[in-house]
Amino acid sequence: MKHLKEKLEEYMSYYPKVRIVRTKKREGLIRTRLLGASMAKGEVLTFLDSHCEVNVNWLPPLLNQIALNHRTIVCPMIDVIDHNHFGYEAQAGDAMRGAFDWEMYYKRIPIPPELQRTDPSEPFESPVMAGGLFAVNRKWFWELGGYDPGLEIWGGEQYEISFKVWMCGGEMFDVPCSRVGHIYRKYVPYKVPTGTSLARNLKRVAETWMDEYAEYIYQRRPEYRHLSTGDLTSQKELRKHLKCKDFKWFMAEVAWDIPKYYPPVEPPPAAWGEEFVSPFFIFPFLLSQLLALAQKNNIKNSSDIFPRTIYSVEMSCVQEKSSRWLSKMEKNMKREQLQSEKTSSVSH
């Protein structure tokens, strides 16, 4: 794109503190962020997407939290910029904790009473970040190993960095006083290289950090079992070197409220049963034709006209009603057949 070449260089020349770093080939979001972080010289790294707009006074609240504890990752509140008209508004529910289900879809859950502050503008702990909008002490970021360079293009990196910071001696906060707008696009404006998949990234994160909890993902996504994660040796050595806690600790101490909304083991159904369904319920418009066909062919058994199909549903009373309906239909057919025979004998 031409506007990202000479025009961008010329525009940014008015900002001497800004450097544009370009890769020699396509590296994807994750490895490109690593490249930018490796070139940065400031004490704090701040990661944002290109399709973001920062709000007034967005940075000081993030820096304040890092000043209190350098082993902290801080995330702004992510507001919504409409992709059609660029209108700006807060997300539904505004301040909520970051979470995930067991297919690894990002979710948002209410802040539990135990973590609610008297002042709602105070930062609050969050188990996982929403995406890639955060600030972190530069030295601490590299102590954590940065992003896993084995993750491809995009996806899963927010879980990897979130699990890592919590399990390896740090903490993560969302900061209500820091607001950043984000355009939620309706489609991905770029092509993903053949052979690259989000599933591989998610499995790589699960195998590195989630321990036995990875099985809950595979139960819901059995196709993940056969995916190759690539070499995980360096990532597992990093976890061992940092003396990170296990994922069971993370679920018990940090993400303890997630199972309330997204339980690892699906609870049994509240009720179950079987439903008897005849074509009368499915195709009402065929009823008159079926009756005419029965009379024409002298069919007396309704089961020859109305084949029975069993469906599993949560209502057992339907079968009894269907049986009464069939019995009534048989009586009606017999009555009509007798009437037809009487009429025929009178005419003779």
Secondary structure, 3 states (H helix, E strand, C coil): CHHHCHHHHHHHCCCCCCCCCCCCCCCHHHHHHHHHHHHCCCCEEEECCCCEEECCCCCHHHHHHHHHCCCEEEEEEEEEECCCCCCEECCCCCCCEEEECCCCCEEEECCCHHHCCCCCCCCEECCCCCCCCEEEEHHHHHHCCCCCCCCCECCCHHHHHHHHHHHCCCEEEEEEEEEEEEECCCCCCCCCCCCCCHHHHHHHHHHHHCHHHHHHHHHHCHHHHHCCCCCCHHHHHHHHHCCCCCHHHHHHHCCCCHHHHCCCCCCCCCCCEEEEECHHHHCHHHHHHHHHHHHHCCCCCHHHCCCCEEEEECCCHHHHHHHHHHHHHHHHHHHHHHHHHHHHHHHC
